[in-house]
Amino acid sequence: MSVCKSLFGINKDGKEIYAYLIENSKGNRIQCITLGACLQKVEIKDKDDKYIDLLLGFDDVEGFEKRHDFQGMTVGPVANRISDGLTIDGVKIAVTKTHGDVTLHSNGDFSSAVWNAIITDTDSVEFSYIHPDGKDGFPGNIDTKVKYRFTEDDEIIISYDAVSDKKTALNITNHSYFNLKGYDGGDILDHRLYLNADAFTPMNDDLIPSGEIRPVENTPFDFRSPKPIGRDINEDYDQLKAGNGYDHNFVLNDYDGKVRLIASLEAPSGVKLDCFTDLPGVQLYVGNFLKGVSGKAGLPLNFRCGLCLETQYFPNASNTPNFKNYIFDAGEHFISKTIYKISVK
């Protein structure tokens, strides 16, 4: 195992952005950058022993600074959508809105920040950032660490640890877009997905969960047996219309705060991705709003050419009494782990 640091580029404010390449003995590797504590590259040898990069995204700082779709970024302090502010101890706290009454990914603060980074071992890098009290309305100085570890078993282990000096909301995740045929592999509708979820959370026209917990049985949202993403995506179903496809939180089975397998994704390329988490939910998003901006190698990021599995507490939880809340006391740590394990048949 080895970690190599290099200059990735200079941002619009003149700050240096560094890349950290972690490589195992097989020659498989991941690369993370200090802009947004971002997972920028996942290069794996396929069944023909050729490298493929499994992540959409950008090759330079300029592409990321446009913040198109949070490619590979760490998002927080609160991932996903909030409707009309946070509720903490019965008090409404206004936060910056990104459109209408909705705040998406905390207005991008974690994703646009330049994080500090240290190499912690021959297989890992830790990023750190302090979100200042009151920025975009979120209470507290939030000290956050995100550690990426890449193993000999081709596991990407992402560990989160965040703590605030005020009671606040914390729900941090990674927003990588995977295409197991490679970033230039076309759409992901032929990827077969398994989700260990008996229910999902329907949402309104603003993509905010209504509070309903709806069983997946006899709906297009049933992935309890592996099926192609594209099999049911165009069915005449209210929630597919609401999200322009799958863009929903799934209620994961067997939640007890411990890491367990929650999803498996496999492509005709023979590449498989298993996802593990200790959180109660995962957002399945299949690139329904990608509109062809230039990504890696100048290729367009087209409609449904990537898929996200964003581990999380349920969206808008502070405003939805029947959801497990993501409000943490001052000094109480948000600690979580997500693992993406890659294998090739």
N, C-alpha and C positions, 0 to 999 in steps of 0.2 A: 504494500500500500504506500501511496505517496500523495502529498499535497503540494501543488505548485501555484505560487502567487504571481500575477502579472497585471499590468495596467490594461484595463478594458477600454477606457476613454475618459474624456473630460465632460462634465455636465455643463448646462447653460450658465451656471453660477461660477464656473471655473474650478469646481471641486473634482478631484481625481476619483474615478470609479475603478475599483479593483476586482479582478476575477480570481477565483480559487478553484483550481482543477483538482479533483480527487480521483485517483485511478487505482484500480485493484490489480492483482497479479494476472488476471485474464486480459487486461487491456481495456476493460469496460470502464467508463468514467462519467462523472457528472461535473458540471461547472455551476458555481454560484457567484453572484456579483453583489457588491455592497449597495447598489441602488435597489432599494425596496427589499433587501435581503432575499433576492430573487434566485430561484432555481432556473438557470438560463439554458442548460443543455443536459440531455441524458443520452449518451452515445453507447450503444450496445452492439456487439457483433451478432448478426442474424444467423439463420441456419446455413447460409452460404459463406459465413465468416467475413461478411462485409459490414462495416459500420453503418448504423442508421441512428439518426437523432430523433428521439421519440417525442420531443416537445416543439410545439409552435412557439413563436416569439420573434426576437430580433437579434441581429448581429452586432448592433452598435448602440451607443447611449442615446442617440437621437431618436431611434425607434421607440425605445422604452419611455423616454420623456414625454412622448405624446400620449402615453398611458392608455393605449388602445386595449381595452378588455382585460387589464391587469395581468398580462401574460407572465406566468410563473412567479408573480409577486407574493410576498407576505402581505396579508390584508388584516387591518385592525385599527384601533382597539376592538371594534365590533365588525366582524365580517357580515356580509349579506345586507339585508334591507331593514331599516327602522322606519316606522310610520309616525310622523309628527312628534319626534323627540323621545327621550328615555323617560321611564318612570322609575324613580328610586325612592323607596319609603313613602309611596303615595304622592310624591311631588314630581310634577312634570318638568323636565330639563330640556330646554331647546338645544338642538344640535344643527349644524349646518346642513341644509337640504341641497341635494344634488338635482332633483327635479320634482316639481309639485311639492307634496308634503313628505316625500321620501328621501331618506339618506341612504346612499349605497356605499358600502365598504368604508364608512367613516370619512367620506369625502376624500379618500385616497391618501391619508396622511402617512401611514406606514409604507405604502407602496411608492411614494415619491421621495421619502427620506433617504439620505445617505447614511447607512449604518456603519458603525465601527465593526471590525472583524479581527479575530485572533485564530490562529491555527492551534487547536487543542490536542491533536494527536496526528498520527500518520494517516488517519482515515476520516478526520472531522474538522469542521470549522464552525465557530460560534460567532453570531452576529448580535450586536446590542444597539439599543436605541431608547432614549427617554422621550416619551411623548409629553410635551409640557402641559401643565395644568391649564384647563380652559380652552385649549386649542380645539377649534370646531365645536366647542361646547362640552366636551367630555371632561368630567372632573378628574383631578389628580395628576401628579407627575407619575407617569406609568413607565416603570423600568422593565423593559422587555428584552429577553434573550431568545434567539432562535438558533438552534444547533442542527447542522446537517452532518450526518454520518453516512458514509457509503461503505458497504461491507464486501467481503469476499464472496458472499452469497447474493450479490447484486440487490441488496436491500438499501433503499433510500430511507433513512430514519430521521424524521424531523421532530425535534423536541422543543416544546414551548415552555417558557417560564416567565410570567409577567406579574408584577405587584405594583400597587399604587399607594400613595400616601393619603388618599381619600377614597371613600366608598365610590365605586364606579362600575361600569359595564365592561366585561372582557369576553371576547369570543373571537379568537385569532385562528386563521387558517392559511393554507397555501392555495394559490389560484393557478396552478399549472394546467395547461391544455395538452392532453396527450393525443397522439395519433400513433398507434402501434405499427403502422406501415411506414412511419417516418413523417417528418413535417411536410414533405412533398408528396404524401401518399394519397391525396384526394380526400373525399369525405369519409366519415367514420360510421356510416350506416350499416356496414357489413361487420362491425365489431360485435362480438357476442358478449353480453353483460349478464352477470349474476349479482343480485343485491339481496342481502339477508334482511329483508324488511317486509313486514306484513301490512304496513300502512304508510301513508304519506300525508302531507299537510296541504290541502287545496288552498288556492290563493285567489285574490280579487284581481281586478284589472290593473292595479298598481303593483302586482306581483308580491303583495303582502299576504301572508297566511291569515286565513279567516279565524283560526282557532280550532277548526274541525280536524279530527283525526279520522281519515277515510281509509278503510281497508282496500288493499290493492286487488283483491280477488275479483275476477271478472271485469277488470279494467285494463287499459293499455299500460298501466303502471306496475304490472305484475312481472317482476324480474326474478322471482324466487326459483325458477328454472331458467338456465341461460337461454337467451334469445338475441337475435340481431337487433341493434338499436333501431334500425329502420323498419322492423316488421310491422309495428303498430303506430308509428309516429304520425301518420297522416289520417288516423281514424277520426271520425266525427265525434269528438269527446270534449266536453266543456273545458277541462284543464289543459288539454293540448292546445286549444285555441287561446287560452289565457296566456300561456307561456311561449306561444309560437313553436311549440314542441316541448321537450322535457327541459324544465328549468325549475325544479322543485326539490324541497326538502323531504327526504325519506326518514321514517321513524324506524330506527335500527333495532333489531331484535337483540335480546340478551344483554341489554345495557346494565352494567354493574360498576362502571368506572375503571374496568380493566381492559387492556388491549385484546381485541379479538378480530378475526377475519370478518369483514363486512361486505366486500365486493370483489369480484374477479372479472377481468376484461380480457378478451382474447381476439386477435385479428388473424386473417388469413395468412399473414406473414409468418405465423408460428410464434409470435411474441405474445406473452401473457403478462398481465399486471394484476397482482393481488394487493388489495388495500386493507390495512388494519388500522383500527383506532380505538381509543378509550372514551370517545364522545357518543352522545345519543343520536346524532343525526348526520346525514351527508347530503349535500346539494349536488344533484345530478344536473349538469348543464352541458348541452351538446352543441354549443356554438351557434345558436339560433339567430344571434344578432351580429355575427361576423359579416363584414360588408366589403371584403376585398382589399383592405389596406395592405401595403407591402410589408412582408415579414422577412424571414430568413432567406438569404440568396435572392432577395427581391421578389419572391413569389407571393401572390396574393393570399391573404388569410380569408378564405371564402366561407360561405354559409356551411355550417356543420362539418368543418374540416378538423375539428378538435373537440375533445371531451374532458370535462372537469369532474373530479370527485372531491368536493370540498368538505372535509370533516368539520363538524360544528355542533354548537347548541342550536336549537331551532330559531329561525329568523324572528325578529321582533318580540323576543321572549319577555322583555321587561314590560311590555304592554299586553301580554296574553296570559291571563292567570293560570290556565291549565298547562302551559309549557314550563319545563324546568328552567328556572331563571338563571341568567348569567351575570347577576349583580354580585360583586365581591367586596367584602369589607376592606377598609384600609389595613394593609399589612397581610391580607390573605392572598395567597398565590394562586393564579391560574396556571395549572401545570397539565400539560397534555402531550400525547405522542401520536404521530401518524407514521405509518410505514407503507411505502410502495415497494413491493418485491417484484422483481422482473425475472422472467425465465423465458427460455427459447426452446421450442420443440424441434 
